[in-house]
């Protein structure tokens, strides 16, 4: 069973920074695209950033220039460096990945980590 576990959320003041991490575990053969999504109260889950196994990235317009996604293929991890945080970045952030284990290729979600931007 593949699991994604996020860490690094918390409370930060506007203008501050946080770094989220997500580690995939299980009988993993290969991980393809990885990404971060977020869901604010009363809103739909939205894409924040994605990264392919080759390192190609895509960002939501709202975070371009402030957030950076990266991954370590050897460690099966993906990170999200968030700078110049704004109150509107407050949300639960979810890790997502397309993973092939010994049985199947499937899409997985982490349990989420809360990010709160407030003074």
N, CA, C and O of each residue as an XYZ file, in Angstrom:
476
protein
N       0.844     -1.191      0.000
C       0.000      0.000      0.000
C       0.884      1.247      0.000
O       1.727      1.416      0.881
N       0.693      2.103     -0.973
C       1.457      3.344     -1.052
C       0.845      4.380     -0.127
O      -0.377      4.513     -0.055
N       1.683      5.104      0.573
C       1.234      6.185      1.433
C       2.020      7.450      1.133
O       3.217      7.406      0.850
N       1.316      8.589      1.200
C       1.943      9.899      1.089
C       1.746     10.607      2.423
O       0.621     10.712      2.911
N       2.829     11.091      3.012
C       2.760     11.754      4.307
C       3.369     13.145      4.183
O       4.539     13.304      3.837
N       2.529     14.167      4.480
C       2.984     15.545      4.416
C       3.502     16.016      5.766
O       3.136     15.473      6.809
N       4.356     17.028      5.736
C       4.836     17.672      6.952
C       5.208     19.110      6.608
O       5.390     19.463      5.443
N       5.316     19.930      7.653
C       5.825     21.281      7.467
C       4.799     22.391      7.536
O       5.167     23.560      7.426
N       3.528     22.075      7.714
C       2.531     23.121      7.825
C       2.629     23.844      9.155
O       3.401     23.464     10.035
N       1.825     24.904      9.283
C       1.823     25.638     10.538
C       1.259     27.028     10.375
O       0.637     27.358      9.365
N       1.491     27.838     11.396
C       1.030     29.223     11.424
C       2.198     30.140     11.100
O       3.278     30.006     11.675
N       1.982     31.067     10.183
C       3.035     32.004      9.791
C       2.412     33.363      9.535
O       1.256     33.459      9.125
N       3.179     34.409      9.777
C       2.696     35.763      9.541
C       2.738     36.100      8.044
O       3.528     35.517      7.301
N       1.904     37.026      7.606
C       1.976     37.468      6.202
C       3.389     37.920      5.847
O       4.052     38.613      6.620
N       3.832     37.511      4.661
C       5.185     37.806      4.236
C       6.200     36.755      4.621
O       7.342     36.791      4.163
N       5.792     35.818      5.459
C       6.699     34.777      5.912
C       6.818     33.618      4.942
O       6.258     33.634      3.846
N       7.567     32.607      5.380
C       7.845     31.451      4.529
C       7.568     30.152      5.281
O       7.662     30.086      6.507
N       7.227     29.128      4.515
C       7.090     27.764      5.015
C       7.574     26.812      3.937
O       7.524     27.123      2.747
N       8.043     25.650      4.365
C       8.452     24.614      3.420
C       7.676     23.351      3.745
O       7.799     22.803      4.840
N       6.888     22.895      2.806
C       6.142     21.646      2.957
C       6.922     20.507      2.322
O       7.596     20.683      1.307
N       6.819     19.345      2.933
C       7.454     18.149      2.388
C       6.438     17.022      2.342
O       5.504     16.974      3.142
N       6.634     16.122      1.397
C       5.772     14.953      1.262
C       6.649     13.764      0.904
O       7.424     13.814     -0.051
N       6.520     12.702      1.678
C       7.301     11.497      1.445
C       6.385     10.350      1.054
O       5.385     10.088      1.722
N       6.728      9.676     -0.021
C       5.972      8.507     -0.466
C       6.665      7.248      0.033
O       7.890      7.137     -0.009
N       5.856      6.298      0.508
C       6.413      5.038      0.994
C       5.563      3.874      0.505
O       4.415      4.055      0.099
N       6.138      2.686      0.548
C       5.458      1.491      0.080
C       6.324      0.761     -0.922
O       7.502      1.080     -1.087
N       5.742     -0.219     -1.593
C       6.496     -1.000     -2.574
C       6.457     -0.268     -3.913
O       5.779     -0.683     -4.853
N       7.201      0.825     -3.970
C       7.155      1.740     -5.112
C       8.116      1.306     -6.200
O       9.293      1.046     -5.952
N       7.587      1.235     -7.410
C       8.426      0.947     -8.562
C       8.831      2.251     -9.239
O       9.994      2.439     -9.597
N       7.859      3.154     -9.414
C       8.139      4.427    -10.065
C       7.098      5.459     -9.641
O       5.940      5.127     -9.391
N       7.527      6.699     -9.565
C       6.621      7.813     -9.302
C       6.671      8.755    -10.488
O       7.747      9.202    -10.885
N       5.545      9.049    -11.041
C       5.464      9.941    -12.190
C       5.209     11.357    -11.698
O       6.017     11.876    -10.928
N       4.143     11.994    -12.099
C       3.892     13.366    -11.663
C       3.612     13.424    -10.164
O       2.960     12.542     -9.606
N       4.114     14.476     -9.526
C       3.822     14.765     -8.127
C       3.337     16.202     -8.052
O       3.675     17.028     -8.899
N       2.547     16.490     -7.038
C       2.043     17.860     -6.970
C       1.470     18.209     -5.626
O       1.334     17.372     -4.734
N       1.138     19.483     -5.512
C       0.497     20.022     -4.316
C      -0.816     20.680     -4.721
O      -0.888     21.397     -5.719
N      -1.842     20.424     -3.934
C      -3.145     21.035     -4.086
C      -3.511     21.657     -2.748
O      -2.913     21.336     -1.721
N      -4.489     22.542     -2.765
C      -4.935     23.127     -1.501
C      -6.452     23.332     -1.526
O      -7.071     23.480     -2.580
N      -7.011     23.335     -0.330
C      -8.443     23.553     -0.187
C      -8.691     24.477      0.994
O      -8.397     24.143      2.141
N      -9.232     25.636      0.691
C      -9.600     26.594      1.725
C     -11.039     26.327      2.164
O     -11.806     25.720      1.416
N     -11.417     26.772      3.370
C     -12.788     26.539      3.854
C     -13.827     27.082      2.885
O     -13.752     28.234      2.459
N     -14.796     26.245      2.543
C     -15.871     26.661      1.665
C     -15.515     26.729      0.198
O     -16.325     27.167     -0.618
N     -14.306     26.300     -0.152
C     -13.869     26.356     -1.549
C     -13.493     24.974     -2.049
O     -13.271     24.050     -1.268
N     -13.426     24.852     -3.386
C     -13.017     23.588     -3.980
C     -11.505     23.426     -3.889
O     -10.765     24.405     -3.800
N     -11.062     22.176     -3.914
C      -9.636     21.895     -3.944
C      -9.075     22.406     -5.274
O      -9.675     22.210     -6.330
N      -7.911     23.064     -5.202
C      -7.312     23.629     -6.394
C      -5.843     23.247     -6.511
O      -5.162     23.007     -5.514
N      -5.373     23.198     -7.754
C      -3.979     22.888     -8.005
C      -3.097     24.056     -7.584
O      -3.404     25.215     -7.863
N      -1.999     23.734     -6.907
C      -1.006     24.745     -6.553
C       0.209     24.635     -7.482
O       0.618     25.612     -8.109
N       0.773     23.428     -7.555
C       1.955     23.227     -8.390
C       2.137     21.737     -8.648
O       1.790     20.902     -7.812
N       2.691     21.413     -9.830
C       3.009     20.036    -10.144
C       4.418     19.954    -10.718
O       4.966     20.943    -11.205
N       4.990     18.757    -10.651
C       6.321     18.531    -11.195
C       6.383     17.115    -11.754
O       5.948     16.165    -11.103
N       6.922     16.978    -12.955
C       7.053     15.666    -13.561
C       8.315     14.971    -13.052
O       9.136     15.576    -12.362
N       8.455     13.711    -13.398
C       9.653     12.978    -12.976
C      10.905     13.575    -13.609
O      12.006     13.413    -13.083
N      10.743     14.260    -14.729
C      11.866     14.907    -15.388
C      12.156     16.306    -14.901
O      13.139     16.922    -15.311
N      11.291     16.819    -14.013
C      11.534     18.129    -13.418
C      10.759     19.281    -14.023
O      10.957     20.425    -13.613
N       9.887     19.024    -14.979
C       9.074     20.097    -15.543
C       8.007     20.518    -14.533
O       7.360     19.675    -13.912
N       7.833     21.809    -14.380
C       6.930     22.320    -13.354
C       5.798     23.151    -13.951
O       5.895     23.698    -15.049
N       4.717     23.217    -13.168
C       3.577     24.048    -13.520
C       3.038     24.649    -12.236
O       2.986     23.976    -11.207
N       2.631     25.929    -12.290
C       2.146     26.628    -11.109
C       0.807     27.293    -11.374
O       0.514     27.695    -12.500
N       0.002     27.404    -10.334
C      -1.178     28.238    -10.402
C      -0.723     29.688    -10.516
O       0.303     30.069     -9.953
N      -1.485     30.490    -11.244
C      -1.106     31.894    -11.425
C      -0.958     32.614    -10.084
O      -0.119     33.504     -9.943
N      -1.766     32.229     -9.111
C      -1.790     32.916     -7.824
C      -0.515     32.715     -7.012
O      -0.255     33.469     -6.073
N       0.288     31.702     -7.363
C       1.492     31.432     -6.578
C       2.780     31.593     -7.381
O       3.870     31.457     -6.826
N       2.675     31.878     -8.666
C       3.870     32.037     -9.497
C       4.772     33.133     -8.944
O       4.314     34.224     -8.604
N       6.059     32.822     -8.861
C       7.023     33.783     -8.352
C       7.166     33.770     -6.843
O       8.079     34.394     -6.302
N       6.272     33.064     -6.151
C       6.341     32.994     -4.688
C       6.606     31.577     -4.204
O       7.301     31.383     -3.207
N       6.060     30.585     -4.899
C       6.202     29.186     -4.494
C       7.137     28.459     -5.462
O       7.190     28.776     -6.650
N       7.869     27.485     -4.934
C       8.732     26.654     -5.759
C       8.540     25.190     -5.389
O       8.674     24.809     -4.226
N       8.225     24.373     -6.391
C       8.090     22.937     -6.167
C       9.368     22.247     -6.604
O       9.974     22.619     -7.609
N       9.775     21.235     -5.842
C      10.957     20.462     -6.192
C      10.744     19.022     -5.738
O       9.853     18.741     -4.937
N      11.569     18.112     -6.254
C      11.439     16.713     -5.846
C      12.800     16.054     -5.810
O      13.746     16.476     -6.476
N      12.865     15.001     -5.009
C      14.062     14.173     -4.911
C      13.633     12.768     -5.299
O      13.022     12.056     -4.503
N      13.951     12.375     -6.513
C      13.484     11.072     -6.995
C      14.100      9.911     -6.220
O      13.464      8.869     -6.060
N      15.305     10.075     -5.748
C      15.956      9.004     -4.992
C      15.294      8.786     -3.634
O      15.276      7.671     -3.114
N      14.745      9.871     -3.061
C      14.116      9.800     -1.746
C      12.593      9.690     -1.823
O      11.926      9.572     -0.796
N      12.045      9.728     -3.036
C      10.581      9.686     -3.226
C       9.890     10.809     -2.462
O       8.868     10.591     -1.811
N      10.447     12.001     -2.546
C       9.880     13.137     -1.838
C       9.601     14.303     -2.792
O      10.226     14.439     -3.844
N       8.656     15.123     -2.393
C       8.363     16.359     -3.102
C       8.230     17.467     -2.065
O       7.717     17.250     -0.967
N       8.696     18.651     -2.428
C       8.700     19.776     -1.499
C       8.007     20.976     -2.133
O       7.938     21.099     -3.356
N       7.498     21.855     -1.278
C       6.918     23.105     -1.741
C       7.466     24.227     -0.862
O       7.093     24.347      0.305
N       8.333     25.030     -1.416
C       8.851     26.201     -0.721
C       7.901     27.360     -0.976
O       7.672     27.748     -2.122
N       7.352     27.906      0.094
C       6.364     28.971     -0.014
C       6.919     30.237      0.620
O       7.171     30.280      1.825
N       7.105     31.251     -0.184
C       7.616     32.541      0.281
C       6.570     33.630      0.084
O       5.601     33.456     -0.655
N       6.780     34.730      0.745
C       5.865     35.885      0.628
C       4.415     35.444      0.806
O       3.542     35.786      0.008
N       4.181     34.690      1.851
C       2.848     34.133      2.069
C       1.826     35.214      2.364
O       2.122     36.221      3.007
N       0.609     34.979      1.875
C      -0.500     35.907      2.034
C      -1.632     35.222      2.788
O      -1.722     33.994      2.780
N      -2.497     35.996      3.441
C      -3.632     35.360      4.137
C      -4.464     34.472      3.214
O      -5.024     33.474      3.667
N      -4.551     34.810      1.955
C      -5.346     33.998      1.033
C      -4.675     32.666      0.683
O      -5.276     31.841     -0.005
N      -3.461     32.449      1.139
C      -2.814     31.149      0.979
C      -3.246     30.168      2.078
O      -2.895     28.989      2.032
N      -3.993     30.649      3.049
C      -4.464     29.787      4.127
C      -5.348     28.680      3.569
O      -6.331     28.944      2.877
N      -4.987     27.437      3.877
C      -5.715     26.287      3.353
C      -5.098     25.013      3.912
O      -4.039     25.044      4.537
N      -5.769     23.903      3.680
C      -5.152     22.594      3.888
C      -4.454     22.223      2.581
O      -5.062     22.235      1.511
N      -3.182     21.897      2.686
C      -2.378     21.560      1.519
C      -2.222     20.044      1.428
O      -1.870     19.380      2.403
N      -2.492     19.517      0.242
C      -2.463     18.073      0.006
C      -1.387     17.723     -1.023
O      -1.234     18.399     -2.040
N      -0.663     16.673     -0.738
C       0.293     16.096     -1.675
C      -0.440     15.088     -2.566
O      -1.351     14.393     -2.116
N      -0.031     15.020     -3.821
C      -0.653     14.106     -4.770
C       0.424     13.503     -5.660
O       1.383     14.180     -6.031
N       0.264     12.220     -6.003
C       1.274     11.589     -6.856
C       0.679     10.428     -7.638
O      -0.215      9.728     -7.164
N       1.198     10.242     -8.848
C       0.898      9.063     -9.658
C       2.004      8.051     -9.414
O       3.159      8.289     -9.769
N       1.657      6.931     -8.815
C       2.657      5.969     -8.349
C       2.370      4.593     -8.922
O       1.236      4.116     -8.900
N       3.419      3.966     -9.436
C       3.317      2.559     -9.817
C       3.982      1.732     -8.723
O       5.171      1.894     -8.448
N       3.196      0.834     -8.093
C       3.806     -0.098     -7.142
C       3.917     -1.457     -7.833
O       3.892     -1.532     -9.062
N       4.039     -2.527     -7.051
C       4.247     -3.841     -7.646
C       3.002     -4.367     -8.364
O       3.074     -5.327     -9.132
N       1.852     -3.720     -8.101
C       0.599     -4.234     -8.665
C       0.035     -3.329     -9.746
O      -0.286     -3.790    -10.841
N      -0.087     -2.047     -9.442
C      -0.827     -1.149    -10.305
C      -0.198      0.229    -10.365
O       0.676      0.573     -9.569
N      -0.670      1.015    -11.338
C      -0.411      2.452    -11.396
C      -1.671      3.153    -10.897
O      -2.762      2.920    -11.418
N      -1.522      4.008     -9.892
C      -2.693      4.640     -9.325
C      -2.327      6.039     -8.853
O      -1.154      6.408     -8.787
N      -3.364      6.810     -8.527
C      -3.184      8.176     -8.037
C      -3.443      8.198     -6.536
O      -4.423      7.621     -6.066
N      -2.570      8.860     -5.782
C      -2.644      8.854     -4.318
C      -2.662     10.275     -3.769
O      -2.104     11.200     -4.360
N      -3.324     10.420     -2.613
C      -3.379     11.676     -1.889
C      -2.819     11.495     -0.489
O      -2.959     10.432      0.116
N      -2.180     12.548      0.022
C      -1.796     12.565      1.420
C      -2.978     12.997      2.274
O      -4.062     13.277      1.763
N      -2.750     13.048      3.578
C      -3.836     13.368      4.509
C      -4.046     14.870      4.655
O      -5.066     15.306      5.189
N      -3.094     15.655      4.189
C      -3.223     17.106      4.255
C      -2.487     17.704      5.430
O      -2.360     17.076      6.482
N      -2.002     18.926      5.248
C      -1.353     19.670      6.317
C      -1.869     21.109      6.283
O      -1.967     21.721      5.220
N      -2.196     21.636      7.459
C      -2.804     22.965      7.544
C      -1.738     24.046      7.446
O      -0.712     23.990      8.124
N      -1.995     25.023      6.598
C      -1.173     26.230      6.515
C      -2.078     27.420      6.829
O      -3.091     27.637      6.165
N      -1.702     28.176      7.839
C      -2.470     29.351      8.233
C      -1.564     30.575      8.178
O      -0.514     30.616      8.819
N      -1.987     31.569      7.404
C      -1.223     32.810      7.277
C      -2.038     33.918      7.932
O      -3.079     34.332      7.423
N      -1.545     34.385      9.063
C      -2.294     35.368      9.841
C      -1.355     36.132     10.750
O      -0.341     35.606     11.209
N      -1.710     37.380     11.001
C      -0.937     38.189     11.946
C      -1.569     38.118     13.335
O      -1.065     38.733     14.274
